[in-house]
Amino acid sequence: MNIQNTITRTAAETALLEAYNHQLSDLPGDGAVLSARDLLLSDLKDAGLPTRRLEAWHYTDLRALLRNVPAFDGAAFAEAVAPLAVGSSVLTVLNGRADAGDAPQGVVVKRYGESLLDGTAAGDLVERNAEDAIGRINGTFVRDGFEIEIPEDTILLQPLELQIVQSAGQSHSRFPVTFGPGSKATVIERHLSVDGRQSLVSSVSDLIIEAGAEVTWILLQQQGDEDTHLGQLNFELGENASFRLFVINAGGKLVRQEVHGVVTGEGSDFKLRGINLMGGDTLTDVTFTLGHDVANTTSTEIIRNVLFDRARGVFQGQIRVAQDAQKTDAKMACNTLLLSDDADFSAKPELEIFADDVQCGHGATVIDLNPTHLYYLQARGIPENRARAMLVNAFVDEIVEELESETLIEPLELIISEWLARHA
């Protein structure tokens, strides 16, 4: 007797599979790119969306949480907004369409859509591993983005902003960026929604930071209240290189931001600073992995989370120290303000250490506001809501101030203050 197992797909899984068939003739790419897309789609069809049975998705059951997928809307229109920092060069991706009109002098910029058309992007469209749902979805549907090369010893005096603006439907973009030896740059990867219509946005940034480069990367996510944001940032850090990554989530209904890095050069230093602002009935998941593969490297990760209402948050952080990575100094901390009895936060810091001469540690805290501090402010005539917002601001401002640039600190503090004014 033959027994056939019928795969029951969710509405979101069905919509993704059907969307590929509807968009196939419109997706850019040569034969190699089409083959790569087909392989990713086949894996998506076979595996489905990840569930809590997969360790990397244990706290974010995407199959259950992603209940519907908006259709791709080729007629949707979005306009660029003012840059976060005055004087920045801005490269825009508006509803999935890239425009490199404001590329900085001396920086090589190519639209990713062109790399799809000529087939040079085919090698990018692969999964990191069997749990890489974001890479699978993004690679299947990616239409545009930017390939950026900052040449050796190039110094960008002003920030470069990658502005990804969405108004409705779907947007899937990609950003391979190479920082040449000795280069210095600040890049702002900014995702935002301009109206209340539902969107699904995926983005993958692949960074190569070569010897002696100094890079600050600000990842600012401000999607709409009904939007799903699936982001991934991968990086490789070379000898004596410095990489500061600031991740700020201040929007979105369902957010999964992954950061995956590998340290391959001695003398390098990595810093991750994160601020996650969560309110309403939302979920924000930051999942981070870092591999120290060589000796004499350092890293520190500090994540600050603020939750109101029925919001849920997740931080998964894993540091792996290889056997040859002696003298590694790695520390990780996750601190959470839980400001509602209905909110929930899950923290899972991990260390895997195979070397014996290291300094490594991790920790996590979950607290409410100190009532003594709140009383002190109210006793001086400050209303309770304002007093609570001031204390929360103080909790996260410490992270922003590490940027040490008023042109960046002031607009970020304004974004945080406005978010708190709506939720506190």
ChimeraX attribute file (.defattr): number of C-alpha atoms within 10 A of each C-alpha:
attribute: neighborCount
match mode: 1-to-1
recipient: residues
	/A:1	3
	/A:2	4
	/A:3	5
	/A:4	6
	/A:5	6
	/A:6	6
	/A:7	9
	/A:8	9
	/A:9	13
	/A:10	15
	/A:11	13
	/A:12	20
	/A:13	20
	/A:14	15
	/A:15	15
	/A:16	21
	/A:17	16
	/A:18	13
	/A:19	16
	/A:20	18
	/A:21	10
	/A:22	13
	/A:23	12
	/A:24	15
	/A:25	9
	/A:26	10
	/A:27	20
	/A:28	21
	/A:29	25
	/A:30	16
	/A:31	13
	/A:32	17
	/A:33	25
	/A:34	20
	/A:35	14
	/A:36	20
	/A:37	26
	/A:38	15
	/A:39	17
	/A:40	23
	/A:41	21
	/A:42	15
	/A:43	16
	/A:44	20
	/A:45	16
	/A:46	10
	/A:47	13
	/A:48	21
	/A:49	23
	/A:50	22
	/A:51	19
	/A:52	14
	/A:53	10
	/A:54	13
	/A:55	11
	/A:56	16
	/A:57	19
	/A:58	14
	/A:59	21
	/A:60	23
	/A:61	16
	/A:62	19
	/A:63	17
	/A:64	13
	/A:65	14
	/A:66	16
	/A:67	11
	/A:68	16
	/A:69	20
	/A:70	18
	/A:71	17
	/A:72	18
	/A:73	14
	/A:74	11
	/A:75	9
	/A:76	14
	/A:77	14
	/A:78	19
	/A:79	13
	/A:80	15
	/A:81	13
	/A:82	10
	/A:83	18
	/A:84	21
	/A:85	20
	/A:86	12
	/A:87	12
	/A:88	22
	/A:89	21
	/A:90	24
	/A:91	23
	/A:92	24
	/A:93	26
	/A:94	21
	/A:95	28
	/A:96	24
	/A:97	19
	/A:98	22
	/A:99	17
	/A:100	17
	/A:101	11
	/A:102	14
	/A:103	17
	/A:104	19
	/A:105	9
	/A:106	12
	/A:107	15
	/A:108	15
	/A:109	19
	/A:110	17
	/A:111	20
	/A:112	24
	/A:113	23
	/A:114	18
	/A:115	20
	/A:116	24
	/A:117	19
	/A:118	15
	/A:119	17
	/A:120	15
	/A:121	20
	/A:122	21
	/A:123	10
	/A:124	15
	/A:125	21
	/A:126	17
	/A:127	17
	/A:128	13
	/A:129	9
	/A:130	11
	/A:131	17
	/A:132	18
	/A:133	22
	/A:134	23
	/A:135	23
	/A:136	24
	/A:137	22
	/A:138	26
	/A:139	28
	/A:140	27
	/A:141	23
	/A:142	25
	/A:143	24
	/A:144	26
	/A:145	31
	/A:146	26
	/A:147	21
	/A:148	19
	/A:149	17
	/A:150	22
	/A:151	17
	/A:152	17
	/A:153	14
	/A:154	17
	/A:155	17
	/A:156	19
	/A:157	12
	/A:158	16
	/A:159	24
	/A:160	23
	/A:161	23
	/A:162	24
	/A:163	23
	/A:164	28
	/A:165	26
	/A:166	30
	/A:167	23
	/A:168	27
	/A:169	21
	/A:170	23
	/A:171	27
	/A:172	25
	/A:173	26
	/A:174	25
	/A:175	20
	/A:176	20
	/A:177	19
	/A:178	21
	/A:179	25
	/A:180	20
	/A:181	21
	/A:182	18
	/A:183	22
	/A:184	21
	/A:185	18
	/A:186	19
	/A:187	20
	/A:188	22
	/A:189	18
	/A:190	20
	/A:191	23
	/A:192	22
	/A:193	25
	/A:194	17
	/A:195	14
	/A:196	13
	/A:197	15
	/A:198	24
	/A:199	28
	/A:200	24
	/A:201	27
	/A:202	24
	/A:203	24
	/A:204	24
	/A:205	19
	/A:206	19
	/A:207	18
	/A:208	17
	/A:209	26
	/A:210	23
	/A:211	23
	/A:212	23
	/A:213	26
	/A:214	23
	/A:215	19
	/A:216	18
	/A:217	19
	/A:218	22
	/A:219	20
	/A:220	21
	/A:221	23
	/A:222	19
	/A:223	30
	/A:224	24
	/A:225	20
	/A:226	17
	/A:227	27
	/A:228	27
	/A:229	27
	/A:230	22
	/A:231	25
	/A:232	23
	/A:233	19
	/A:234	19
	/A:235	20
	/A:236	20
	/A:237	25
	/A:238	23
	/A:239	20
	/A:240	20
	/A:241	26
	/A:242	24
	/A:243	21
	/A:244	20
	/A:245	20
	/A:246	23
	/A:247	20
	/A:248	23
	/A:249	24
	/A:250	21
	/A:251	28
	/A:252	26
	/A:253	20
	/A:254	23
	/A:255	23
	/A:256	23
	/A:257	23
	/A:258	21
	/A:259	20
	/A:260	18
	/A:261	19
	/A:262	19
	/A:263	27
	/A:264	22
	/A:265	22
	/A:266	21
	/A:267	19
	/A:268	25
	/A:269	23
	/A:270	21
	/A:271	18
	/A:272	19
	/A:273	20
	/A:274	22
	/A:275	24
	/A:276	23
	/A:277	23
	/A:278	28
	/A:279	28
	/A:280	15
	/A:281	15
	/A:282	21
	/A:283	24
	/A:284	28
	/A:285	24
	/A:286	22
	/A:287	20
	/A:288	22
	/A:289	18
	/A:290	22
	/A:291	18
	/A:292	29
	/A:293	20
	/A:294	22
	/A:295	24
	/A:296	19
	/A:297	25
	/A:298	21
	/A:299	22
	/A:300	18
	/A:301	20
	/A:302	19
	/A:303	23
	/A:304	22
	/A:305	25
	/A:306	26
	/A:307	28
	/A:308	23
	/A:309	19
	/A:310	17
	/A:311	23
	/A:312	24
	/A:313	26
	/A:314	21
	/A:315	24
	/A:316	20
	/A:317	24
	/A:318	19
	/A:319	24
	/A:320	19
	/A:321	26
	/A:322	18
	/A:323	15
	/A:324	16
	/A:325	25
	/A:326	20
	/A:327	17
	/A:328	26
	/A:329	20
	/A:330	24
	/A:331	18
	/A:332	22
	/A:333	18
	/A:334	21
	/A:335	18
	/A:336	22
	/A:337	19
	/A:338	22
	/A:339	21
	/A:340	15
	/A:341	10
	/A:342	13
	/A:343	20
	/A:344	17
	/A:345	20
	/A:346	15
	/A:347	21
	/A:348	15
	/A:349	20
	/A:350	16
	/A:351	18
	/A:352	12
	/A:353	17
	/A:354	14
	/A:355	16
	/A:356	14
	/A:357	15
	/A:358	18
	/A:359	12
	/A:360	19
	/A:361	15
	/A:362	19
	/A:363	14
	/A:364	16
	/A:365	11
	/A:366	14
	/A:367	10
	/A:368	12
	/A:369	14
	/A:370	10
	/A:371	9
	/A:372	9
	/A:373	13
	/A:374	19
	/A:375	13
	/A:376	12
	/A:377	17
	/A:378	16
	/A:379	11
	/A:380	9
	/A:381	9
	/A:382	15
	/A:383	12
	/A:384	15
	/A:385	14
	/A:386	16
	/A:387	20
	/A:388	22
	/A:389	18
	/A:390	17
	/A:391	16
	/A:392	20
	/A:393	16
	/A:394	11
	/A:395	18
	/A:396	20
	/A:397	17
	/A:398	11
	/A:399	18
	/A:400	20
	/A:401	15
	/A:402	12
	/A:403	16
	/A:404	9
	/A:405	11
	/A:406	11
	/A:407	16
	/A:408	18
	/A:409	18
	/A:410	14
	/A:411	15
	/A:412	19
	/A:413	16
	/A:414	11
	/A:415	14
	/A:416	21
	/A:417	17
	/A:418	12
	/A:419	17
	/A:420	23
	/A:421	12
	/A:422	8
	/A:423	16
	/A:424	20
